[in-house]
Amino acid sequence: MHVEYLNFQSESCKNCYKCLRECPVKAITVLGDRARIREDLCVLCGHCTYACSFNAKKVVDDTAAVKKLLGGKKKVIASVAPAFVSSFAPDFGAFKSALLKLGFADAFETAEGAREVTECYRKLLDGGAYKNLIASACPSIVRLIEIYYPDALKYLAPVDSPMVAHARMLHERYPDCKVVFIGPCIAKKREADESGMIDFALTFEELSRLFEEKGIDPAAEPSTLVLETERNTARNYPINSGIIKSFNVYSDGYEYVSVDGLARAKEVLANIDTLSGMFIEMHACEFSCINGPCALHKEKGGFIKATETVRAYAKTGSAAQVPPSELSFAHKYEKKKNANKVPSEEEIRKVLAATGKTRVEDELNCGACGYNTCREKAIAVLNGMAEISMCVPFMRERAEGLSYDIIQNSPNGIIAVDENFVIAQINEKAAQLIGAERKLAKGEALDRFYNPADFYMAAAGEIITRRKIFIDKTSAWVEMTIRKVTGDMLFCIMKDITADMKYRDRLDQIKAETVEAANRVVSKQMSVVQEIASLLGETTAETKIALLKLRDTLTKESVGDDPENA
């Protein structure tokens, strides 16, 4: 069953690669400008959760599920990691009282299981069968070895972690109980699920929220435990050299060293075959569990003070000692599948060439993409975990080259000036329009070449859009648009409209000439018309008179010849 222990909120991701830079095992895929966690490669160290400034990665919250469990009929017992003293209360009795108020039936220290685990380590050392022995209560370290350093599995002590060992002990005492582990670690959630012995693993941050909901202050609770005089040195587990300090007797033939932090652990694991006679305790977190990803760090003095608190607590008496268990705490760790392939040199070179890296000198290894080297990033690309475009220097160079080509080849004049009206960028067309030499103009004050009045107005907030300007120096007409861009930078586009303006002037001249010619023609034609009209008018009058006379004559002749009129 696939379970996610870190929630990824893609809408919050800003594609800054910070999480990838911080990830010790590069278990983050960046595709489509968004980062995603590869659960199969993740060791759950938690680095990405506090590296992300935008809270795009959060630990899965199990508080609701635990509250439901506490409200059920089953007996729920808390197994409490000894690091609690640096985050909550310096006394387990008070802390237990607070847990009982939350609804836990009982609570015990995980250090009970740690003591049994230390005894297992001692027996392995006494047996002398190990060239080197790696001991770790940290599931992140175990996962690191299983996935990335399987050759070191032969050195990893085949023993349960204190959490799992303690859960076995609790189930032996209370066969029908439910177990909730409480600690500062994210990786314990996955270990709890895989163990089959633990129902939930709560982080200190989650527990703190439960306390706040109920208004419980663990430090203010009364302690009801009766402490014995015998100490449990396994309470030292959450600090550097804590496992080593838990031994009452050291086996001969071994050097005892503590390694904290995944970077140091990786270095040791990569070279462990060169070592001999070493007992190495390993912690994924620097300063060990007291600096876990979900520790609260309430104490002033940071990790040093937290270490002092745990040491002091380990020296105090513990609750009634549980007799040594007869259970077996043996555990076989096995290699985990790493789906990433190892590409060929030819494939790697091809990806490198795609970002302009054809020679070794071209490989900057700047780390801006999140990977330590250009080759490491190329391998990630070939495994579908990264994109070629993540190479920041290459993309910047390409973008700058593209923008330069666009600016220089633009048919429009382009000028960019800074807040002091100094020319930051100018293309050849703009230089031509203002009558300057481009190479000499860049870096000089604009007023050396052009009256910057419009730029002053734009800087003051006036919107300059497609304003027609005549430049006396070059007799050029331009249509000017000026905008504020990044900071107080002003960006100006000059569209050369000289030809348009000359065409318009010529057109206006032609129109005027045409109108004048038309007026002359009309005047002449009117004269002709008037003359024709005059001539036509005289002829018509004469004809009319002649016709009238003819009518009268004919009328008279008709009347004279009529018999009736005789």
Secondary structure by P-SEA (a helix, b strand, c coil): cccccccccccccccccccccccccccbbbcccbbbbccccccccccccccccccccccccaaaaaaaaaacccbbbbbccccccccccccaaaaaaaaaaacccccccaaaaaaaaaaaaaaaaaaccccbbbbbccaaaaaaaacccccccccccccccaaaaaaaaaaaacccbbbbbbccccaaaaaaaaaccccccccaaaaaaaaaaacccccccccccccccccccccccccccccccccccccccbbbbbbccaaaaaaaaaccccccccbbbbbcccccccccccccccccccaaaaaaaaaaaaaccccccccccccccbbbbbbcccccccccaaaaaaaaaaaccccccccccccccccccaaaaaaaaaacccccccaaaaaaaaaaaaaaaaaaaccbbbbbbccccccccccaaaaaaacccccccccccccccccaaaaaaaaacccccbbbbbbcccccccbbbbbbccccbbbbbbbbaaaaaaaaaaaaaaaaaaaaaaaaaaaaaaaaaaaaaaaaaaaaaaaaaaaaaaaaaaaaaaaaaccccc
